[in-house]
Amino acid sequence: MARLLLLTSVVGETAFAHAETLGFGESVELALQQAPEVAAAKSATTAAEHRAGSSKALRYPSLRAEANILRWNKPLLVNFAPMNAMPGMSAAPLVVRDRYTTSLSLTVAQPLSGLFALNRQVAIDNIGVAQAQAEAAQARLDAAGRAASAHLNVLLSLAVADVAKASVAQIEAQLERARTQEAAGVLNKVDVLRLIAARDTAKQEAINAETDVQVARGQLALALNMPVQSLPEVADDLPDPPKPIVTTAEQAMQQAASTRPEVRRAAEQIKQAEASKAVAQSDYLPSINAVGTYQHVTGQGPFQPRNAWYVGATLSWEIWSWGATYEGVKAARARAEQAQFAAQSVQNQILLEARERLLATQAAFANLDPARTALEAASEAHRIQSLRFAEGVASTTDILAAETELSRARAGYAQARYRYYQTQAALARSTGQLPMQN
């Protein structure tokens, strides 16, 4: 699928910070650099990678050390009477335990049967890494989409504000002519009052439009994670007239199915559920570990060797647990089935969304021509009525009607144009792409 919009060359964050204007592609790039959710998703991916590394380490031999030093209340002595001892003779007591004893134990353990479950756990954690990466990609798409939408909203509010200001200026010009004509006796006082009322109404609309601009700028600053006072002037560097979309519905759905991170994440969830089922089944098996231990003790008397070691194997097996293992396996199987159904649901929703977004984009583009011709017609009608009004042929009602139609047509074209770019950005998100610029 051809790219919906092409990104300009990447500009560094320092350049953005000192830029006098902010273009569409720059807003998207800033959001990718600075949005908190993007940074959080990146940290989540790092955490998942470390979890996977921790699980991998469990498959190798572990070394555990245990040591202690103890002070007893008194030594442990044993008296042995010598055989054939003469009366009054006594033997020195045997020290079985000194007052101070120490012990050191080093044990090496290597899981054997547990390697099956550990390998499955490693697989689960690796899947967790893939899921975190998909979530990070989704966070990037969401952040870019919010920035694109906010940028376009600022441009639309600026366009509406410009229309309102132009309307005020044009009505004031007509008002000056009307006052001249009133002085000449061509127009009545009511005609001038009509224009004054229209001018003041236009001023109110201009004030409200300027407020909308400030609100939209605040939303863009929030999307870019920067103070609104640091936000540069927003530039309209989008093509006018816009270029058409050449993507078909089949291409959009195919792109969405292969690119959307939600699809990848759902597929990884199926793998994770299957691996979890295998881990649950491993509880049926005994746990066998190879062990080797070295011990060093002091203060334990002549019967305890100071140094000793052994190697061997340990086995533990939970033979009966009232069906807990069986029920755990059944639950894992049900979760695996649930993951498959959820993945199918996600796939269906994404395909439908991509198709709907494409239809909306095509409709928005189709609306551009009527909006443009309406603007051209309203501009020409306003020009003619302005000439007629200057010649005293047209009434104030005629010129105000022409002014209203021209303002409506200007706002209508701006809305149609930016609506088209909004639908393009939404289509890009629905197909797993970043909104970009020509």
PAKE-125783 format. One record per residue (C-alpha): residue in one letter; x, y, z. Coordinates in Angstrom, 1 decimal, m for minus. Example, Ala and Ser with C-alpha at 12.3 -4.5 7.8 and 13.67 -1.06 7.14 Angstrom:
BEGIN
PT  rest       u       v       w
PT     a    12.3    m4.5     7.8
PT     s    13.7    m1.1     7.1
! end
This chain:
BEGIN
PT  rest       u       v       w
PT     m     0.0     0.0     0.0
PT     a     1.4     3.4    m1.0
PT     r     2.0     5.8     1.9
PT     l    m0.9     8.0     2.7
PT     l     1.2    11.0     3.5
PT     l     5.0    11.5     3.1
PT     l     7.1    12.7     6.1
PT     t     9.5    15.5     5.7
PT     s    13.1    15.0     6.8
PT     v    13.5    14.3    10.5
PT     v    14.5    17.4    12.5
PT     g    16.2    17.1    15.8
PT     e    14.5    18.1    19.1
PT     t    16.9    21.1    19.5
PT     a    15.8    22.4    16.1
PT     f    12.1    22.1    17.1
PT     a    12.7    23.9    20.3
PT     h    14.1    27.0    18.4
PT     a    11.8    26.8    15.4
PT     e     9.7    29.8    14.6
PT     t     6.9    27.7    13.1
PT     l     5.8    24.2    13.6
PT     g     4.8    22.1    10.5
PT     f     2.6    19.0    10.4
PT     g     5.4    16.5    10.2
PT     e     7.3    18.3    12.9
PT     s     4.3    18.0    15.3
PT     v     4.2    14.3    14.7
PT     e     7.9    13.8    15.2
PT     l     7.8    15.9    18.4
PT     a     5.0    13.7    19.8
PT     l     7.0    10.6    19.1
PT     q    10.0    12.0    20.9
PT     q     8.2    13.6    23.9
PT     a     4.9    11.9    24.5
PT     p     4.9    10.3    28.0
PT     e     3.0     7.2    26.8
PT     v     5.7     6.5    24.2
PT     a     8.4     6.7    26.9
PT     a     6.3     4.5    29.3
PT     a     5.8     1.9    26.6
PT     k     9.6     1.9    25.9
PT     s    10.3     1.3    29.6
PT     a     7.7    m1.5    29.6
PT     t     9.6    m3.2    26.8
PT     t    12.9    m2.9    28.6
PT     a    11.3    m4.4    31.7
PT     a     9.9    m7.3    29.6
PT     e    13.3    m8.0    28.1
PT     h    14.9    m8.1    31.6
PT     r    12.1   m10.5    32.8
PT     a    12.9   m12.8    29.9
PT     g    16.6   m12.6    30.8
PT     s    15.8   m13.6    34.4
PT     s    13.8   m16.6    33.3
PT     k    16.6   m17.7    31.0
PT     a    19.1   m17.6    33.8
PT     l    17.0   m20.1    35.9
PT     r    17.8   m22.9    33.4
PT     y    21.5   m22.9    34.5
PT     p    23.1   m24.3    37.7
PT     s    22.6   m22.1    40.7
PT     l    25.0   m21.7    43.6
PT     r    23.7   m21.0    47.1
PT     a    25.8   m20.3    50.2
PT     e    24.7   m20.7    53.8
PT     a    26.8   m19.8    56.8
PT     n    26.5   m19.2    60.5
PT     i    28.5   m18.6    63.7
PT     l    26.9   m19.5    67.0
PT     r    27.8   m18.9    70.6
PT     w    26.3   m21.4    73.0
PT     n    25.7   m21.0    76.7
PT     k    28.4   m23.6    77.5
PT     p    30.3   m26.3    75.7
PT     l    28.8   m29.8    75.5
PT     l    30.9   m32.3    77.4
PT     v    30.6   m36.0    77.8
PT     n    32.4   m38.0    80.5
PT     f    33.4   m41.6    79.8
PT     a    34.6   m43.8    82.7
PT     p    37.6   m45.8    81.6
PT     m    37.4   m49.6    81.8
PT     n    39.1   m51.2    84.7
PT     a    39.7   m47.8    86.3
PT     m    41.0   m47.7    89.8
PT     p    38.8   m46.1    92.4
PT     g    39.2   m42.4    92.4
PT     m    40.5   m42.2    88.8
PT     s    38.6   m40.0    86.2
PT     a    39.0   m39.4    82.5
PT     a    39.1   m36.0    80.9
PT     p    35.7   m35.1    79.5
PT     l    35.1   m35.3    75.7
PT     v    34.1   m32.1    74.1
PT     v    31.2   m32.9    71.8
PT     r    30.5   m29.3    70.9
PT     d    32.5   m26.2    71.6
PT     r    31.0   m23.0    73.0
PT     y    31.6   m21.4    69.5
PT     t    30.5   m23.3    66.4
PT     t    30.6   m22.3    62.7
PT     s    29.3   m23.9    59.5
PT     l    29.6   m23.1    55.8
PT     s    27.6   m24.8    53.1
PT     l    27.9   m24.4    49.3
PT     t    25.2   m26.1    47.2
PT     v    25.1   m26.3    43.4
PT     a    21.7   m27.2    42.0
PT     q    20.8   m28.0    38.4
PT     p    17.1   m28.4    37.5
PT     l    16.5   m31.5    35.3
PT     s    12.8   m32.3    34.9
PT     g    12.1   m28.6    35.6
PT     l    13.9   m27.6    32.4
PT     f    10.7   m28.4    30.5
PT     a     8.7   m25.9    32.5
PT     l    11.5   m23.4    32.5
PT     n    11.9   m23.5    28.7
PT     r     8.1   m22.9    28.5
PT     q     8.4   m19.9    30.9
PT     v    11.3   m18.5    28.8
PT     a     9.0   m18.8    25.7
PT     i     6.2   m17.0    27.6
PT     d     8.5   m14.2    28.6
PT     n     9.9   m13.9    25.1
PT     i     6.3   m13.6    24.0
PT     g     5.8   m10.9    26.6
PT     v     8.7    m9.0    25.0
PT     a     6.9    m9.2    21.6
PT     q     3.7    m8.0    23.2
PT     a     5.5    m5.1    24.9
PT     q     7.0    m4.2    21.5
PT     a     3.5    m4.3    19.9
PT     e     2.2    m2.1    22.7
PT     a     5.0     0.4    22.2
PT     a     4.2     0.5    18.4
PT     q     0.6     1.1    19.3
PT     a     1.6     3.9    21.7
PT     r     3.6     5.6    18.9
PT     l     0.6     5.4    16.6
PT     d    m1.7     6.8    19.2
PT     a     0.7     9.6    20.1
PT     a     1.2    10.5    16.5
PT     g    m2.5    10.4    15.8
PT     r    m3.3    12.7    18.7
PT     a    m0.6    15.2    17.6
PT     a    m1.8    15.1    14.0
PT     s    m5.5    15.7    15.0
PT     a    m4.5    18.5    17.4
PT     h    m2.3    20.1    14.7
PT     l    m5.1    20.0    12.2
PT     n    m7.6    21.4    14.8
PT     v    m5.3    24.4    15.3
PT     l    m5.1    25.0    11.6
PT     l    m8.9    24.8    11.3
PT     s    m9.5    27.1    14.2
PT     l    m6.9    29.6    12.6
PT     a    m8.7    29.4     9.3
PT     v   m12.1    30.0    10.9
PT     a   m10.6    33.0    12.9
PT     d    m9.2    34.4     9.6
PT     v   m12.6    34.1     8.0
PT     a   m14.2    35.9    10.9
PT     k   m11.5    38.7    10.8
PT     a   m12.0    39.0     7.0
PT     s   m15.7    39.3     7.5
PT     v   m15.3    42.1    10.0
PT     a   m12.9    44.0     7.7
PT     q   m15.2    43.6     4.7
PT     i   m18.3    44.7     6.6
PT     e   m16.4    47.7     7.9
PT     a   m15.5    48.7     4.4
PT     q   m19.1    48.4     3.3
PT     l   m20.1    50.4     6.3
PT     e   m17.8    53.2     5.3
PT     r   m19.5    53.3     1.8
PT     a   m22.9    53.2     3.4
PT     r   m22.1    56.2     5.6
PT     t   m20.9    58.1     2.5
PT     q   m24.1    57.1     0.7
PT     e   m26.2    58.1     3.7
PT     a   m24.6    61.5     3.7
PT     a   m25.4    61.8     0.0
PT     g   m29.0    60.8     0.6
PT     v   m28.8    57.5    m1.3
PT     l   m29.2    55.2     1.8
PT     n   m31.4    55.5     4.9
PT     k   m30.2    55.4     8.5
PT     v   m31.6    51.9     8.9
PT     d   m29.2    50.6     6.2
PT     v   m26.3    51.9     8.1
PT     l   m27.6    50.5    11.4
PT     r   m28.0    47.1     9.7
PT     l   m24.4    47.1     8.7
PT     i   m23.3    48.2    12.2
PT     a   m25.2    45.3    13.7
PT     a   m23.7    42.9    11.2
PT     r   m20.2    44.2    11.9
PT     d   m20.6    43.9    15.7
PT     t   m22.0    40.4    15.3
PT     a   m18.9    39.5    13.1
PT     k   m16.7    40.9    15.8
PT     q   m18.3    38.6    18.4
PT     e   m17.7    35.7    16.1
PT     a   m14.0    36.8    15.7
PT     i   m13.5    36.9    19.4
PT     n   m15.0    33.4    19.8
PT     a   m12.9    32.1    17.0
PT     e    m9.7    33.5    18.6
PT     t   m10.7    31.7    21.8
PT     d   m11.0    28.5    19.9
PT     v    m7.5    29.0    18.5
PT     q    m6.1    29.3    22.0
PT     v    m8.0    26.2    23.2
PT     a    m6.7    24.2    20.1
PT     r    m3.2    25.4    20.8
PT     g    m3.4    24.1    24.3
PT     q    m4.6    20.7    23.1
PT     l    m1.6    20.5    20.7
PT     a     0.8    21.5    23.4
PT     l    m0.6    18.7    25.6
PT     a    m0.2    16.2    22.7
PT     l     3.4    17.3    22.3
PT     n     4.0    17.3    26.1
PT     m     5.3    20.9    26.2
PT     p     4.1    24.1    27.8
PT     v     1.7    26.0    25.6
PT     q     3.7    29.2    26.0
PT     s     6.6    27.3    24.3
PT     l     4.6    26.2    21.4
PT     p     5.7    27.8    18.1
PT     e     3.3    29.2    15.6
PT     v     1.6    26.4    13.8
PT     a     2.2    26.4    10.1
PT     d    m0.1    25.2     7.3
PT     d     2.4    23.3     5.1
PT     l    m0.2    20.9     3.7
PT     p    m0.9    20.8     0.0
PT     d    m3.8    22.9    m1.3
PT     p    m5.5    21.5    m3.1
PT     p    m5.0    18.1    m1.4
PT     k    m4.0    15.1    m3.3
PT     p    m6.4    12.2    m3.7
PT     i    m6.1     8.8    m2.0
PT     v    m5.4     6.0    m4.4
PT     t    m5.7     3.2    m1.9
PT     t    m8.5     0.6    m2.4
PT     a   m10.5    m1.0     0.3
PT     e    m8.8    m4.3    m0.2
PT     q    m5.4    m2.7     0.1
PT     a    m6.3    m0.8     3.2
PT     m    m7.7    m4.0     4.9
PT     q    m4.7    m6.0     3.9
PT     q    m2.3    m3.3     5.2
PT     a    m4.2    m3.2     8.5
PT     a    m4.2    m7.0     8.9
PT     s    m0.4    m7.1     8.4
PT     t     0.7    m4.0    10.1
PT     r    m1.6    m3.1    13.0
PT     p     0.2    m3.8    16.4
PT     e    m3.1    m4.9    17.9
PT     v    m3.1    m7.9    15.5
PT     r     0.5    m8.8    16.4
PT     r    m0.3    m8.5    20.1
PT     a    m3.4   m10.7    19.8
PT     a    m1.3   m13.3    17.9
PT     e     1.3   m13.2    20.7
PT     q    m1.4   m13.6    23.3
PT     i    m2.5   m16.9    21.6
PT     k     1.1   m18.1    21.8
PT     q     1.4   m17.1    25.4
PT     a    m1.8   m18.9    26.3
PT     e    m0.6   m22.1    24.6
PT     a     2.7   m21.9    26.4
PT     s     1.0   m21.4    29.7
PT     k    m1.1   m24.5    29.1
PT     a     2.1   m26.5    28.6
PT     v     3.5   m25.1    31.9
PT     a     0.3   m26.1    33.7
PT     q     0.6   m29.6    32.3
PT     s     4.2   m29.9    33.6
PT     d     2.8   m29.9    37.2
PT     y     1.8   m33.5    36.5
PT     l     5.5   m34.5    36.4
PT     p     7.9   m34.9    39.4
PT     s    10.5   m32.3    40.1
PT     i    14.0   m33.7    39.8
PT     n    17.1   m31.7    40.5
PT     a    20.8   m32.6    40.5
PT     v    22.6   m31.3    43.6
PT     g    26.1   m31.1    44.9
PT     t    27.1   m29.7    48.4
PT     y    30.3   m28.9    50.2
PT     q    30.2   m28.3    54.0
PT     h    32.8   m26.9    56.4
PT     v    32.1   m26.9    60.1
PT     t    34.1   m26.1    63.3
PT     g    33.3   m26.6    66.9
PT     q    31.2   m29.8    66.5
PT     g    33.6   m32.2    68.2
PT     p    35.5   m35.2    66.8
PT     f    32.4   m36.9    65.4
PT     q    31.6   m34.2    62.8
PT     p    34.2   m34.0    60.0
PT     r    35.4   m30.5    59.3
PT     n    35.0   m30.9    55.6
PT     a    32.5   m33.0    53.7
PT     w    30.7   m33.1    50.4
PT     y    28.1   m35.0    48.5
PT     v    26.5   m35.2    45.1
PT     g    23.1   m36.7    44.2
PT     a    19.6   m35.9    43.1
PT     t    16.4   m34.8    44.7
PT     l    12.9   m35.6    43.7
PT     s     9.6   m34.1    44.8
PT     w     6.2   m35.1    43.4
PT     e     2.8   m33.9    44.5
PT     i     0.9   m37.1    43.9
PT     w    m2.5   m36.0    45.1
PT     s    m3.9   m32.4    45.5
PT     w    m7.6   m33.0    45.1
PT     g    m7.7   m32.2    41.4
PT     a    m6.0   m28.8    41.8
PT     t    m3.5   m29.6    39.0
PT     y    m6.2   m31.0    36.7
PT     e    m8.4   m27.9    37.2
PT     g    m5.4   m25.6    36.5
PT     v    m4.7   m27.4    33.2
PT     k    m8.4   m27.1    32.2
PT     a    m8.3   m23.4    33.1
PT     a    m5.2   m22.9    30.9
PT     r    m6.9   m24.6    28.0
PT     a    m9.9   m22.4    28.4
PT     r    m7.7   m19.3    28.4
PT     a    m6.0   m20.5    25.2
PT     e    m9.4   m20.8    23.5
PT     q   m10.4   m17.4    24.8
PT     a    m7.2   m15.9    23.3
PT     q    m8.1   m17.4    19.9
PT     f   m11.6   m16.0    19.9
PT     a   m10.3   m12.6    21.1
PT     a    m7.8   m12.5    18.3
PT     q   m10.5   m13.2    15.7
PT     s   m12.6   m10.4    17.1
PT     v    m9.7    m8.0    17.0
PT     q    m9.0    m9.0    13.4
PT     n   m12.6    m8.4    12.3
PT     q   m12.8    m5.0    14.1
PT     i    m9.6    m3.8    12.5
PT     l   m10.6    m4.9     9.0
PT     l   m14.0    m3.1     9.4
PT     e   m12.3     0.0    10.8
PT     a    m9.8     0.2     7.9
PT     r   m12.7     0.0     5.4
PT     e   m14.8     2.6     7.2
PT     r   m11.8     5.0     7.5
PT     l   m11.1     4.6     3.7
PT     l   m14.7     5.3     2.9
PT     a   m14.7     8.4     5.1
PT     t   m11.5     9.6     3.4
PT     q   m12.9     9.1     0.0
PT     a   m16.1    10.9     1.0
PT     a   m14.1    13.8     2.5
PT     f   m12.1    14.1    m0.8
PT     a   m15.3    14.1    m2.8
PT     n   m16.6    17.0    m0.7
PT     l   m13.6    19.2    m1.7
PT     d   m14.8    20.0    m5.2
PT     p   m18.3    21.2    m4.1
PT     a   m16.8    23.2    m1.3
PT     r   m14.2    24.8    m3.7
PT     t   m16.8    25.7    m6.4
PT     a   m19.1    27.1    m3.7
PT     l   m16.3    29.3    m2.5
PT     e   m15.6    30.5    m6.0
PT     a   m19.3    31.2    m6.6
PT     a   m19.7    33.0    m3.3
PT     s   m16.6    35.1    m4.0
PT     e   m17.8    36.1    m7.4
PT     a   m21.3    36.9    m6.1
PT     h   m19.8    39.0    m3.3
PT     r   m17.6    40.9    m5.8
PT     i   m20.6    41.7    m8.0
PT     q   m22.8    42.7    m5.1
PT     s   m20.0    44.9    m3.7
PT     l   m19.8    46.7    m7.0
PT     r   m23.5    47.1    m7.2
PT     f   m23.6    48.3    m3.6
PT     a   m20.9    50.9    m4.4
PT     e   m23.0    52.1    m7.3
PT     g   m26.1    52.3    m5.1
PT     v   m27.9    49.6    m7.0
PT     a   m27.8    46.8    m4.4
PT     s   m29.3    47.2    m0.9
PT     t   m27.7    46.5     2.4
PT     t   m29.7    43.3     2.6
PT     d   m28.1    42.1    m0.6
PT     i   m24.6    42.9     0.4
PT     l   m25.0    41.3     3.9
PT     a   m26.5    38.2     2.3
PT     a   m23.5    38.0     0.0
PT     e   m21.1    38.6     2.9
PT     t   m22.8    35.8     4.9
PT     e   m22.6    33.4     2.0
PT     l   m18.9    34.2     1.4
PT     s   m18.0    33.7     5.0
PT     r   m19.9    30.4     5.1
PT     a   m18.2    29.2     1.9
PT     r   m14.8    30.2     3.2
PT     a   m15.3    28.3     6.4
PT     g   m16.9    25.4     4.5
PT     y   m13.9    25.0     2.3
PT     a   m11.5    25.2     5.3
PT     q   m13.5    22.6     7.1
PT     a   m13.7    20.3     4.0
PT     r    m9.9    20.6     3.5
PT     y    m8.9    19.9     7.1
PT     r   m11.6    17.3     7.4
PT     y   m10.0    15.4     4.5
PT     y    m6.6    15.6     6.2
PT     q    m8.2    14.4     9.5
PT     t    m9.7    11.4     7.7
PT     q    m6.3    10.7     6.1
PT     a    m4.6    10.7     9.6
PT     a    m7.4     8.4    10.9
PT     l    m6.9     6.1     7.9
PT     a    m3.2     6.0     8.5
PT     r    m3.8     4.9    12.1
PT     s    m6.3     2.3    11.1
PT     t    m3.7     0.7     8.7
PT     g    m0.9     0.9    11.3
PT     q     1.0     3.8     9.7
PT     l     2.1     7.1    11.1
PT     p     0.4    10.3     9.8
PT     m     2.9    12.0     7.6
PT     q     3.3    15.0     5.3
PT     n     4.1    15.8     1.7
! end
